[in-house]
Amino acid sequence: MMPPSLSSRLWAGRRARALAMAAACCAILTTLAMDEQCNTAQGTPIDELGALTEYQRIYHETEQTKKEDLSLFNISSSSIHGRGVMLTRPVKKDTPIGIVFFEVEGDMQDYLYPSLGGYWHARGYITDGGTLANERMPVRAAFQRCDEMEKCQGITFQDPDEQFADPQAELPHTVVDVEFKDKVDFRADTENSWQSFLKHRENLSALFFPLGCSGGFLPNPPPSSLDPRLMIPCWPRYINHSCRPTAVVVKVPVEEGFVLPGVPWKKVMGAYQLVTAKDIDEGGEISLNYESFPSHMIRRVHGVDECDKL
């Protein structure tokens, strides 16, 4: 038998090295895929190209931004109401287990002007919920009435004729239908058909993350077509109200320069973290007393128990 030529030996060597490199790359990609699978829901598939599915992306973004272990939560039928948030393993009292929502400040300075009695004239409306009373009176009298109410933070009313549209003009004595509010979360109205007067100018509101968890994108109850795995990152939306809650929310600071992906222009003032109020067994439900939240963080829901009246 003739010995192999030099060119044959060189070709064989190159082929062997190529096969070894291909095997090493396959091993690395397999390891990365396994790692990705470990960091997401159990049984998460990765397609042939290695691309993440939509719910994997949401899981990853949530875990990176909120620093929470999503494997702790399960969304299932609740004895309190509809669906609820259950724990997949026991948790001791006083354990922080996740961020419910972030507190953000809206940039509405172009719509705010100083007014009488320390109030700020807001060219817009205070959002739904938190109405303490509805009364018909002049705005000056409404200031005094709001000051007499313990929880009143501002007033809002319709102004279809734009009598109050100029914040520099003297307040008209016109009688209007005033809503007295226990919050100052307002939305700008470029048509000037609504006017509000606020006790302070901080326009704070709650923001759920991922952004798709907000009410407009995730209706409650969710559609039957929704992949159940997409509910897990939105677990705060499914926490039920109870006058004997198993958890509380505590405001915690965020890191200097922290921004929420997707809304870098929103100034994040803090985060509301959920902390267990008692030992909760595996399968136990997380519940909160909605009335313990700051008024600008929630909408009052008709039919929810008012704990101070029980």
N, C-alpha and C positions, 0 to 999 in steps of 0.2 A: 504493500500500500504506500502510495506517495504521501509524504508529510504535507500538511496544509501549508499553503503559501502565506507569505507575510500579510498580503492584503486580506486573505480569508481570516487570518487570526485577528487583524485589526477590526474587521467587520463584526466578527463574533464578540469581540470585547466591547465594542460600542453598543451592540444589541443587548448584551448582558447588563451594561450600566443603565441603558434606557429602561429595561424591564425593572431593574432595582429602583430607579427613580420613580417610575410609575407606581410601583407597589408602595413606596414610602408616601407618595402623594395621596394614594387611596387610603392609607392608614390614617393620615392627618385629617383628610376630609371626613372619614368615618368617625374619628374621635370628636371633631368639631360638631358633627351632626348629633352624636350621642350627648355631648355636653349641652347643645341647644335643647335637646329633648329633655334633659334633666332639669333645665331651668324653666321649663314650661309645663303645661298640664300633662299628666301621665297619658302615654299613648298618642302624643302629638305626632302626626305624620309630617315628614319633610318630602317635598316632591322631588322628581328625578333630577332637577337642576339645583337642588339645595336651597330653593327660595322658601322663605317663611310664609305660612298661611296668614290670613288676616288676623286671626285671634292670637297667633303666636306673637305677631308684631305688637298687639295691644298689651299682651302679658308682659313682654319685655320692656316696653315703654313705661308701663305702670310700676313694675318692680324697680326699674332704674330711677324713676322720678320720685316715687313715694316711699321707696325703701321698705316694702312690706312683702310678707310671704303669703302669696295668694292661695297656696295649698291649704291654708288654715280655714278657708271659707267655702261654704256650700250654700246654694240657693235652692230652697225646697219649700213645700207647703208648711204654713205656720198655723199654730193654734190661736194666734192673736188675730191675724188678718192676712188673707191671700198668701203670697210668698213671703219668706223671711230669710234672715241670714243665720245659718247654723254653723257651729264649730266642728271641724273634723277631728279634733283632739282636745283633751282637757286643758283648761287655762286657769291659772291661779288669779286670785284677787289682786288688783293694782298692777295688772300687766298691760302695757301699751301694745295694741295689736294692729294699728293702722291709722291712716289719715282719712277722716271723713270728708273734709273739703278744705279748700284754701280760702282765705279772706283776701279779697283784692279791692283796690281802690280805683274807681273809674275816673278818667280825666275829663271832668265836666266843668273846669274852671271858666270856660268861655260862656257858660250858661248860668253862672252864679254872680249875684250882685248884693252888696250889703243893703239892708233895709232897716225899718224901724224896730225898736225893741230888741236889738241884737239878733234879729232873724236875717236869713239869707234868702233873697228872691231867686228862685230857680225856674228858668223857663222850660218847664216840662212837668211831668206828673210823677207822683210817688207811686211805686208799683203796687200791684194787687196784694191784698192781705194786710193784717195789722191795723184795720180800721177800728178805732175806739168809739166813734160816734159820728152821726151825720146831722148837721144842723144848718139852718138858713140864717145868715147874718152878714153884716159888713165885715170886711177882712180885719180891720182894726179890733173889732170886738172878738173876732176869732183868735187873735193873738192872746188876748187876755184869758179867753176860755181855755186855750191850750196850756197856758202857764198854770192854770188851776188844776189841770189833769196831771196826775202823778207820772203817767207813762207817755204823755204826748211828746212827740219829737218834731212834729210839723203838720202843716195843713196843705191840702191840695183841692183844686176846684176847676171846673171847666170855664173857659173864657172865650166863647165863640165870637164875640164882638171885639176881642182884643183890647178891652178897656184897661187891662193891667199889663199890656205887652211891653210898655216902656218902663224899665226898671228905674230910670232916673226921674220919672214924673211923680207927682204927689199921688198917694194912694186914693183912688176914687172911693166914694161912700156907698157904692153900689152894693146891694144885697146879693149874695151868691150862696149856692149850695156847697157847704164846706164839709170835707171829709177830714176828720182828725186822726192822725196816724201815729203808731208807736215806733216808726222807723223813718229813715231819711233816704232810703235807696230810691233814686229817681231816674227817669229816662228823659232825655232831651226831646223837646217837641219843636221842630223847626217851623211849624205852621202857627205856633203861639196860641193854639186852641186850649191848652192847659197851662195853669200857673200853680206854683207851689211856693211855700215859705217854710224854711227849715231852721231849726234851732242851732244846728252846726253844719259845716260845709263838708265834712268827711262823707264821701259817697261810697260806702262800703257795701260789698255784696259777697255772696258765697259762690264759689266756682268749683264744680266737680271735675275730677280728672280721672281718666281720660276725658277729653272735651266731648266726646260722643255720648257721655253719660248724662249730659244735661237733658232736661225734660223734652226739648224739641226733637232730640234724636233717639231717645229711649223712652217711649211712652209706657205708662204703667196702668194696666198690666201690659207686658210686652207681647208682641205678635207671636203666634204659635210657630211662625216660620223662623224665628230668631234662633240661631245656634246657642244652646244653653251655656256653652263655654264663654260666649261673649258677655254673659251676665256677671261672671265672677269679678272682672276688674271694676265693674260698676256696683260692687256689693253695698257701698253706703246708701245707694238709692233704694235698697230693699229693707233697710232697718225699720222695724215697726216701733210705734209709740207704745209706751207703757207708763203708768203712774208708779209702778214698782220695777224700774229698769234694772237690767243686769250690767249696764255700763254707763259711763258719763263721757262728756267731751271736755277736753282741756286745751286751751290755746297755747301753742308752743311757737317759738321763733323759728324763722328759716335762715339759712346761711346767707351771708352778705353776698349780694349780687345774684341771688337765686331768681331764675325766670322759669315760667311754665312753657314747655314746648308747645308751639303753635300760637301762643299769645304773648310774645316777648314784650309787647307794649303795656301789658297789665302789670301794675305794681303790686307785688304780693306782700301783704302786711303781716301775714302769719298763717299758721295751719292749725286746724282743730283736730286733735288726735283723740282717738277712742281709747279709753282705759276701762278695764273691767272693774265693776263695783263689787263683785263677789266671785267666788270660785264657780266656774262654769264647766260642766261635764261635757264629754264628747257628745255631739248631737244637740247640745243646749243652744237656745236662741239668744242672739244679741238683741237687746231692746234699749231704747233711749226715751227719756222724757222730753218730748219736743219743746215743752214750755221752758226748759232750762237753757235753750239756745238764745243767743242775742236776737233781737227782733228782726234785724236786717238779714238774718241767716235763713229764715224759714218763711213759708207761707202758711197762714192759719188754715187748717183744713176742716171743713164742716163735718161734724160727726165724731171728731176726735175728742176723747175724754178730757175735760178740764180738771186737772188734778186738784187744784185748790178748791174745787166745789164738791169733791167726793168726801 
